[in-house]
Amino acid sequence: HAVISGFTTASAIVIALSQAKYFLGYDVARSSKIVPLIKSIILGADKFSWPPFLVGSIILAILLIMKQLGKSRKYLRFLRAAGPLTGVVLGTTIVKIYHPPSITLVGDIPQGLPNFSIPKSFECAMSLIPTAILITGVAILESVGIAKALAAKNGYELDSNQELFGLGVANILGSFFSAYPTTGSFSRSAVNHESGAKTGLSGVITGIIMACALLFMTPLFEHIPQCALAAIVVSAVMGLVDYDEAIFLWHVDKKDFLLWTITSITTLFLGIEIGVLVGVGASLAFVIHESANPHIAILGRLPGTTVYRNTQQYPEAYTYHGIVIVRIDAPIYFANISFLKDRLREYEVDVDRSTRRGPEVERIYFVILEMAPVTYIDSSAVQALKDLYQEYKSRDIQIAISNLNHEVLLTLSKSGVVDLIGKEWYFVRAHDAVQVCLQHVQSLKETANAPNPLPDDNLSFLQRLLKSRGEDLSIAELESGAQRPPDFKNTDPKLEPLLSRKT
């Protein structure tokens, strides 16, 4: 949406400047870039003529007033549709009465419809293909761009496939009448929209009127001043300058505002086609950046509940000594796995001890990965998870995983990660994992504080866990820091691992 808004805003400015020659009375360079247009306007300032500027400005002011009245008062709604017709009639009347020589007119229009013809030779087809491909690309970009902008303004959904299908049919049929390649027009679409058109029937009626005009009424249009038509176009495209959207994006999302700015500037200075391509490319770059740097949260337990939430969002949530609970809020794949590993290492070292509870230990022994938001994991991430497990194991840290979805669990099972980490370290809830880890942390603390060290004190952390005595503390006593070890048989029966434990 930010790309489309920035694109249409810049395009509206370029279109308005391209109509300046009819107001100023001298030729202005044809360009889709703002710099050549402004340069041409400045260089030709000595040829400025008052009559077309005055007539065009008056008609533009009348159109804007009628449009505003039509918007603000329901009973004057017809003024919006009557505005362009009023501008044409008024401009023609002024020309008929005063005959100002400096005002350019539409001039002679050939009468009748184009003749039907079928191409008989295709020797030029190969040389035209590169240009045809370029025209097709520009047509798609411009047509879908303006169509989406109008769809957003009027609150309906756009089917891009239907839009392109309609353009294709129009170009195929038009080719039999030697028509130019057909595409969505910014200026004419804006005029149609500002006139109050709501459905495709407006295009059908416009086509019928145009056919009748070409057949019977071309002499009536010879004296329409170009400045009147330019005023109609300018009044229409002014509604496409979406500065309100830029202000909204600045307050809501600075990244989208940057995207809006990039698209607008490139469209203004590099042209409409390049502006669209740069805008789409920048939006894809933003998506890739967000995907490669996903949000990761340290979770803490909300007081009085078994719910774990982001400690940054809920400062009252508390954590436990020796345990880090990390939630990964994105699919894990090759683009973001390095970022995730770096962040996990940071969390292991940089811990906030002020909000921690439970048995006090000097370092982290458990890293619990809350993977409910992880909808996908690829082979690169699987290998990285294996490497991370081995790295943690070398530092006496155990990984526990909670809340896996079926697809991710299946991938980990097929790749051997489940057996590598151990089925007993997979849990349905983060709370279940915390309870088990708390009991092991307490066992470690008691082993470290034992007055008579055992000969196997030099064993690793995981080995000490396996050799720990068959006693454990209740969860309530562990969280309060109590030191009385109850019978292990009274452990909370709600501790259900995700997978059945090995026997």
C-alpha positions as CSV (number, residue, x, y, z in Angstrom):
1,H,0.0,0.0,0.0
2,A,2.8,2.4,0.8
3,V,4.4,1.7,-2.6
4,I,1.1,2.3,-4.5
5,S,0.4,5.5,-2.5
6,G,3.9,6.9,-3.2
7,F,3.8,5.9,-6.8
8,T,0.4,7.5,-7.5
9,T,1.4,10.6,-5.6
10,A,4.5,11.1,-7.7
11,S,2.7,10.2,-10.9
12,A,0.0,12.7,-10.2
13,I,2.6,15.5,-9.8
14,V,4.3,14.5,-13.1
15,I,0.9,14.4,-14.9
16,A,0.0,17.8,-13.6
17,L,3.3,19.3,-14.7
18,S,2.9,17.7,-18.1
19,Q,-0.3,19.7,-18.6
20,A,1.5,23.0,-17.7
21,K,2.2,23.8,-21.4
22,Y,-1.5,24.3,-22.0
23,F,-1.6,26.8,-19.1
24,L,1.6,28.6,-20.0
25,G,1.1,28.9,-23.7
26,Y,4.3,27.4,-24.9
27,D,5.7,23.9,-25.5
28,V,7.1,21.9,-22.6
29,A,9.3,18.8,-23.0
30,R,7.4,15.5,-22.9
31,S,8.9,13.5,-20.1
32,S,7.9,11.2,-17.2
33,K,10.6,12.8,-15.0
34,I,10.2,15.9,-13.0
35,V,13.6,17.5,-13.7
36,P,13.2,17.8,-17.5
37,L,9.7,19.1,-17.1
38,I,10.7,21.8,-14.6
39,K,13.8,22.7,-16.6
40,S,11.8,23.1,-19.8
41,I,9.2,25.2,-17.9
42,I,11.9,27.5,-16.6
43,L,13.8,27.8,-19.9
44,G,10.6,28.8,-21.8
45,A,9.4,31.3,-19.3
46,D,10.0,34.2,-21.7
47,K,7.2,32.8,-24.0
48,F,4.6,32.9,-21.2
49,S,1.1,34.0,-22.3
50,W,-1.6,35.4,-20.1
51,P,-4.8,34.3,-21.9
52,P,-4.4,30.5,-21.6
53,F,-3.1,30.8,-18.1
54,L,-6.1,33.0,-17.1
55,V,-8.7,30.8,-18.8
56,G,-7.2,27.6,-17.5
57,S,-6.9,28.9,-13.9
58,I,-10.5,30.1,-13.9
59,I,-11.8,26.8,-15.2
60,L,-9.6,24.9,-12.7
61,A,-10.9,27.0,-9.8
62,I,-14.5,26.4,-10.9
63,L,-13.8,22.6,-11.1
64,L,-12.3,22.5,-7.6
65,I,-15.2,24.5,-6.1
66,M,-17.8,22.2,-7.7
67,K,-15.9,19.2,-6.6
68,Q,-15.7,20.4,-3.0
69,L,-19.4,21.4,-3.0
70,G,-20.3,17.9,-4.4
71,K,-18.3,16.2,-1.6
72,S,-19.5,18.4,1.3
73,R,-23.2,18.6,0.5
74,K,-25.2,15.5,-0.6
75,Y,-27.9,17.4,-2.5
76,L,-25.1,19.0,-4.6
77,R,-23.5,15.7,-5.5
78,F,-24.4,16.1,-9.2
79,L,-21.8,19.0,-9.3
80,R,-18.9,16.5,-9.2
81,A,-20.1,14.8,-12.5
82,A,-21.1,18.1,-14.1
83,G,-17.7,19.8,-13.4
84,P,-15.8,18.5,-16.5
85,L,-18.7,19.3,-18.8
86,T,-19.0,22.7,-17.3
87,G,-15.3,23.4,-17.9
88,V,-15.5,22.3,-21.5
89,V,-18.6,24.4,-22.2
90,L,-17.2,27.4,-20.4
91,G,-13.8,27.2,-22.2
92,T,-15.5,26.8,-25.6
93,T,-17.8,29.8,-25.0
94,I,-14.9,32.0,-24.0
95,V,-13.0,31.0,-27.2
96,K,-16.1,31.6,-29.4
97,I,-16.6,35.1,-27.9
98,Y,-13.1,36.4,-27.6
99,H,-11.1,34.4,-30.1
100,P,-7.8,34.7,-28.2
101,P,-5.0,33.7,-30.7
102,S,-2.6,32.4,-27.9
103,I,-5.1,29.7,-26.7
104,T,-4.5,26.4,-28.6
105,L,-7.6,24.5,-29.6
106,V,-8.2,20.8,-30.1
107,G,-8.5,21.4,-33.8
108,D,-9.7,19.2,-36.6
109,I,-10.7,15.7,-35.6
110,P,-11.1,13.1,-38.4
111,Q,-14.7,11.9,-38.6
112,G,-15.6,8.2,-38.4
113,L,-14.3,5.0,-36.8
114,P,-11.1,3.3,-37.8
115,N,-11.3,0.7,-40.5
116,F,-11.3,-3.0,-39.8
117,S,-8.2,-4.8,-41.0
118,I,-6.4,-8.1,-40.6
119,P,-2.6,-8.2,-40.8
120,K,-1.4,-10.2,-43.8
121,S,2.3,-10.3,-43.2
122,F,4.4,-10.8,-40.0
123,E,7.9,-10.1,-41.2
124,C,8.3,-7.3,-38.6
125,A,7.1,-9.5,-35.7
126,M,10.6,-10.5,-34.5
127,S,11.9,-7.0,-34.4
128,L,8.8,-5.8,-32.5
129,I,8.9,-8.5,-29.8
130,P,11.5,-6.7,-27.5
131,T,9.5,-3.5,-27.7
132,A,6.2,-5.4,-27.2
133,I,7.6,-7.0,-24.0
134,L,8.6,-3.6,-22.7
135,I,5.2,-2.1,-23.5
136,T,3.5,-5.1,-21.8
137,G,5.6,-4.7,-18.6
138,V,4.8,-1.0,-18.4
139,A,1.1,-1.6,-19.2
140,I,0.9,-4.1,-16.3
141,L,2.7,-1.9,-13.8
142,E,0.7,1.2,-14.6
143,S,-2.7,-0.4,-15.0
144,V,-2.5,-2.5,-11.8
145,G,-1.0,0.5,-10.0
146,I,-3.8,2.9,-10.8
147,A,-6.4,0.2,-10.4
148,K,-5.2,-0.7,-6.9
149,A,-5.0,3.0,-5.9
150,L,-8.6,3.5,-6.9
151,A,-9.7,0.3,-5.3
152,A,-8.1,1.4,-2.0
153,K,-9.9,4.8,-2.2
154,N,-13.3,3.2,-2.9
155,G,-13.0,0.3,-0.5
156,Y,-13.2,-2.7,-2.8
157,E,-10.9,-5.6,-3.7
158,L,-9.1,-5.7,-7.1
159,D,-8.7,-9.0,-9.0
160,S,-5.4,-8.3,-10.9
161,N,-6.0,-11.4,-13.2
162,Q,-9.3,-10.0,-14.3
163,E,-7.7,-6.6,-14.9
164,L,-5.0,-8.0,-17.1
165,F,-7.5,-10.3,-18.9
166,G,-9.6,-7.2,-19.8
167,L,-6.5,-5.4,-21.1
168,G,-5.5,-8.4,-23.2
169,V,-9.0,-8.7,-24.8
170,A,-9.1,-5.0,-25.4
171,N,-5.6,-5.1,-27.1
172,I,-6.5,-8.1,-29.2
173,L,-9.8,-6.6,-30.5
174,G,-8.2,-3.1,-30.9
175,S,-5.4,-4.5,-33.0
176,F,-8.0,-5.2,-35.8
177,F,-8.7,-1.5,-35.9
178,S,-5.1,-0.3,-35.9
179,A,-5.5,0.9,-32.3
180,Y,-2.6,1.9,-30.1
181,P,-1.7,-0.6,-27.3
182,T,-4.3,-0.2,-24.6
183,T,-3.4,0.3,-20.9
184,G,-4.9,1.9,-17.8
185,S,-4.5,5.7,-18.0
186,F,-3.7,7.7,-14.9
187,S,-5.2,10.9,-16.1
188,R,-8.3,9.5,-17.7
189,S,-8.9,7.0,-14.8
190,A,-8.6,10.0,-12.4
191,V,-11.1,12.0,-14.4
192,N,-13.5,9.0,-14.5
193,H,-13.2,8.5,-10.7
194,E,-13.6,12.2,-9.9
195,S,-16.8,12.3,-12.1
196,G,-18.4,9.8,-9.7
197,A,-18.1,6.6,-11.8
198,K,-18.5,3.5,-9.7
199,T,-18.6,0.5,-12.0
200,G,-17.3,-0.7,-15.4
201,L,-20.6,0.5,-17.0
202,S,-19.1,4.0,-17.0
203,G,-16.5,2.7,-19.5
204,V,-19.2,1.2,-21.7
205,I,-21.2,4.4,-21.7
206,T,-18.0,6.4,-22.4
207,G,-17.2,4.1,-25.4
208,I,-20.7,4.6,-26.8
209,I,-20.5,8.3,-26.5
210,M,-17.1,8.4,-28.0
211,A,-18.3,6.3,-31.0
212,C,-21.2,8.6,-31.5
213,A,-19.0,11.7,-31.2
214,L,-16.5,10.3,-33.8
215,L,-19.3,9.6,-36.2
216,F,-21.5,12.7,-35.8
217,M,-20.1,15.4,-33.5
218,T,-16.4,15.9,-34.3
219,P,-17.1,19.5,-35.6
220,L,-18.3,20.4,-32.1
221,F,-15.0,19.6,-30.5
222,E,-12.8,21.6,-32.8
223,H,-13.1,24.8,-30.6
224,I,-12.5,23.2,-27.2
225,P,-9.4,25.0,-25.7
226,Q,-6.6,22.7,-24.6
227,C,-6.2,24.6,-21.3
228,A,-9.8,23.6,-20.4
229,L,-8.9,19.9,-20.9
230,A,-5.7,20.4,-19.0
231,A,-7.7,22.0,-16.1
232,I,-9.9,18.9,-16.0
233,V,-6.9,16.6,-15.9
234,V,-5.1,18.6,-13.2
235,S,-8.2,18.8,-11.0
236,A,-8.6,15.1,-11.3
237,V,-5.0,14.1,-10.4
238,M,-4.9,16.5,-7.5
239,G,-7.0,13.9,-5.6
240,L,-4.3,11.3,-6.2
241,V,-1.7,13.3,-4.3
242,D,-1.9,11.3,-1.1
243,Y,0.0,13.4,1.5
244,D,-2.4,12.3,4.2
245,E,-1.1,8.8,3.8
246,A,2.5,10.0,4.2
247,I,1.6,11.7,7.5
248,F,-0.2,8.6,8.7
249,L,2.8,6.4,7.8
250,W,5.2,8.7,9.6
251,H,3.2,8.4,12.8
252,V,2.5,4.6,12.5
253,D,5.4,2.9,10.7
254,K,8.6,4.7,9.8
255,K,9.7,1.8,7.5
256,D,6.6,2.2,5.4
257,F,7.1,5.9,5.4
258,L,10.6,5.3,4.1
259,L,9.2,3.0,1.4
260,W,6.6,5.7,0.4
261,T,9.4,8.3,0.2
262,I,11.7,6.0,-1.9
263,T,8.9,5.2,-4.3
264,S,7.8,8.9,-4.6
265,I,11.3,10.2,-5.2
266,T,12.4,7.6,-7.7
267,T,9.1,8.0,-9.6
268,L,9.6,11.8,-9.7
269,F,13.3,11.8,-10.8
270,L,13.8,8.5,-12.6
271,G,10.4,8.0,-14.3
272,I,7.2,6.1,-13.7
273,E,8.4,2.7,-14.9
274,I,11.6,2.8,-12.9
275,G,9.7,4.2,-9.9
276,V,7.4,1.2,-9.8
277,L,10.3,-1.2,-10.2
278,V,12.3,0.5,-7.4
279,G,9.3,0.6,-5.1
280,V,8.5,-3.1,-5.6
281,G,12.2,-3.9,-5.2
282,A,12.5,-1.9,-2.0
283,S,9.3,-3.5,-0.5
284,L,10.8,-7.0,-1.3
285,A,14.1,-5.9,0.3
286,F,12.1,-4.8,3.4
287,V,10.3,-8.2,3.5
288,I,13.6,-10.1,3.2
289,H,15.2,-8.0,5.9
290,E,12.3,-8.6,8.3
291,S,12.3,-12.3,7.5
292,A,16.1,-12.6,8.0
293,N,15.9,-10.6,11.3
294,P,12.8,-12.0,12.9
295,H,11.4,-10.9,16.3
296,I,12.6,-13.0,19.2
297,A,11.3,-12.6,22.7
298,I,12.5,-13.6,26.2
299,L,9.4,-15.0,28.0
300,G,8.6,-14.7,31.7
301,R,5.8,-16.0,33.8
302,L,2.9,-13.7,34.6
303,P,2.3,-13.7,38.4
304,G,-0.5,-16.1,39.5
305,T,-0.7,-17.8,36.2
306,T,1.0,-20.5,34.1
307,V,1.1,-18.1,31.1
308,Y,4.4,-17.0,29.7
309,R,4.7,-13.7,27.8
310,N,7.3,-11.3,26.5
311,T,9.1,-9.6,29.4
312,Q,9.5,-6.4,27.4
313,Q,5.8,-6.1,26.9
314,Y,4.9,-7.4,30.4
315,P,7.5,-6.0,32.9
316,E,5.8,-7.8,35.8
317,A,6.6,-11.2,34.2
318,Y,9.4,-13.0,36.1
319,T,12.0,-15.6,35.0
320,Y,14.0,-18.3,36.8
321,H,17.6,-18.7,37.7
322,G,19.5,-21.0,35.3
323,I,16.7,-21.0,32.7
324,V,16.1,-18.9,29.6
325,I,12.8,-19.2,27.7
326,V,13.0,-17.9,24.2
327,R,10.1,-17.5,21.7
328,I,10.9,-17.4,18.0
329,D,8.2,-15.5,16.1
330,A,8.9,-16.6,12.6
331,P,9.6,-19.7,10.4
332,I,13.2,-20.8,10.7
333,Y,15.2,-21.2,7.5
334,F,18.6,-20.5,5.9
335,A,18.2,-16.7,5.8
336,N,17.6,-16.2,9.5
337,I,19.3,-19.1,11.2
338,S,22.6,-17.2,11.8
339,F,20.7,-14.2,13.3
340,L,18.8,-16.6,15.6
341,K,22.0,-18.4,16.8
342,D,23.6,-15.0,17.5
343,R,20.6,-13.8,19.5
344,L,20.5,-17.1,21.5
345,R,24.1,-16.7,22.5
346,E,23.4,-13.1,23.6
347,Y,20.5,-14.2,25.7
348,E,22.6,-16.9,27.3
349,V,25.1,-14.3,28.5
350,D,23.0,-11.2,29.0
351,V,20.4,-12.1,31.6
352,D,18.4,-9.8,33.9
353,R,18.8,-11.3,37.4
354,S,16.5,-8.7,39.1
355,T,13.4,-10.5,38.0
356,R,14.5,-14.1,38.5
357,R,13.2,-16.5,41.1
358,G,13.8,-20.1,42.1
359,P,17.0,-21.8,43.2
360,E,20.0,-19.4,42.7
361,V,22.7,-20.7,40.4
362,E,25.6,-18.8,38.7
363,R,24.8,-19.4,35.1
364,I,22.4,-20.7,32.5
365,Y,21.8,-24.5,32.4
366,F,18.6,-24.7,30.3
367,V,17.4,-22.9,27.1
368,I,13.7,-23.5,26.4
369,L,12.7,-22.8,22.8
370,E,9.0,-21.9,22.6
371,M,8.2,-22.7,19.0
372,A,4.5,-22.2,18.7
373,P,4.9,-19.4,16.1
374,V,7.4,-21.5,14.0
375,T,5.3,-22.8,11.1
376,Y,8.2,-24.1,9.0
377,I,11.8,-25.2,9.4
378,D,14.1,-26.1,6.5
379,S,17.2,-28.4,6.2
380,S,19.7,-25.6,6.9
381,A,17.9,-24.7,10.1
382,V,17.8,-28.4,11.1
383,Q,21.6,-28.6,10.7
384,A,22.0,-25.4,12.6
385,L,19.9,-26.7,15.4
386,K,22.1,-29.8,15.6
387,D,25.2,-27.6,15.7
388,L,23.6,-25.4,18.4
389,Y,22.8,-28.5,20.5
390,Q,26.4,-29.7,20.3
391,E,27.6,-26.2,21.2
392,Y,25.3,-26.1,24.2
393,K,26.3,-29.6,25.2
394,S,29.9,-28.7,25.3
395,R,29.0,-25.9,27.8
396,D,26.7,-28.1,29.9
397,I,23.5,-26.5,28.7
398,Q,20.4,-28.5,27.8
399,I,17.9,-27.5,25.1
400,A,14.2,-28.0,25.7
401,I,11.5,-27.4,23.1
402,S,7.9,-26.7,23.7
403,N,4.7,-26.3,21.7
404,L,5.8,-27.6,18.3
405,N,3.3,-27.9,15.4
406,H,2.9,-31.1,13.6
407,E,4.8,-30.2,10.4
408,V,7.9,-28.9,12.3
409,L,7.8,-31.9,14.7
410,L,7.7,-34.3,11.7
411,T,10.7,-32.5,10.1
412,L,12.7,-32.7,13.3
413,S,11.8,-36.3,13.8
414,K,12.9,-37.3,10.3
415,S,16.2,-35.4,10.6
416,G,17.1,-37.1,13.9
417,V,17.0,-33.9,16.0
418,V,14.3,-35.4,18.2
419,D,16.5,-38.4,19.2
420,L,19.6,-36.2,19.4
421,I,18.1,-33.8,21.9
422,G,16.0,-36.5,23.6
423,K,12.3,-37.1,23.6
424,E,12.0,-36.3,27.2
425,W,13.0,-32.6,26.4
426,Y,9.9,-32.0,24.2
427,F,6.9,-30.5,25.9
428,V,3.4,-29.4,25.1
429,R,3.6,-26.2,27.2
430,A,6.4,-23.9,28.1
431,H,5.2,-24.2,31.7
432,D,5.8,-28.0,31.7
433,A,9.3,-27.5,30.4
434,V,10.0,-24.9,33.2
435,Q,8.8,-27.2,35.9
436,V,11.1,-30.0,34.8
437,C,14.0,-27.7,34.4
438,L,13.4,-26.1,37.8
439,Q,13.7,-29.5,39.4
440,H,17.0,-30.3,37.7
441,V,18.3,-26.8,38.6
442,Q,17.5,-27.5,42.3
443,S,19.3,-30.9,42.0
444,L,22.3,-29.3,40.6
445,K,22.4,-26.7,43.3
446,E,22.2,-29.3,46.1
447,T,24.9,-31.4,44.4
448,A,27.2,-28.4,44.2
449,N,26.5,-27.5,47.9
450,A,27.0,-31.1,49.1
451,P,29.5,-31.2,52.1
452,N,31.2,-34.4,50.9
453,P,31.9,-34.2,47.2
454,L,31.5,-37.5,45.3
455,P,34.3,-38.9,43.2
456,D,32.3,-38.1,40.0
457,D,32.2,-34.3,40.5
458,N,34.2,-33.9,37.3
459,L,31.3,-35.4,35.3
460,S,29.4,-33.2,32.9
461,F,26.1,-31.6,33.7
462,L,24.0,-34.1,31.8
463,Q,25.8,-37.0,33.5
464,R,25.2,-35.5,36.9
465,L,21.5,-35.2,36.0
466,L,21.3,-38.9,35.2
467,K,23.1,-39.8,38.5
468,S,21.0,-37.4,40.7
469,R,19.0,-39.0,43.5
470,G,15.4,-40.0,43.1
471,E,14.1,-37.0,45.0
472,D,12.8,-33.7,43.8
473,L,11.2,-30.5,45.1
474,S,7.6,-29.5,44.3
475,I,7.2,-26.6,41.9
476,A,5.7,-24.3,44.5
477,E,8.7,-24.8,46.9
478,L,11.2,-24.4,44.1
479,E,9.7,-21.1,43.0
480,S,9.7,-19.9,46.6
481,G,13.3,-21.0,47.1
482,A,12.4,-23.6,49.8
483,Q,15.0,-26.2,50.4
484,R,12.9,-29.2,51.7
485,P,13.0,-31.9,49.1
486,P,9.7,-33.8,49.0
487,D,9.2,-37.3,47.6
488,F,9.8,-37.4,43.8
489,K,6.7,-39.6,43.5
490,N,4.5,-36.6,44.3
491,T,5.6,-34.7,41.1
492,D,2.8,-32.8,39.4
493,P,1.0,-35.3,37.1
494,K,0.4,-32.5,34.6
495,L,4.0,-32.6,33.4
496,E,3.3,-34.2,30.0
497,P,6.1,-34.3,27.4
498,L,5.2,-33.8,23.8
499,L,6.7,-37.2,23.0
500,S,6.6,-40.4,25.1
501,R,9.8,-40.6,27.2
502,K,12.3,-43.4,26.6
503,T,12.0,-46.3,29.0
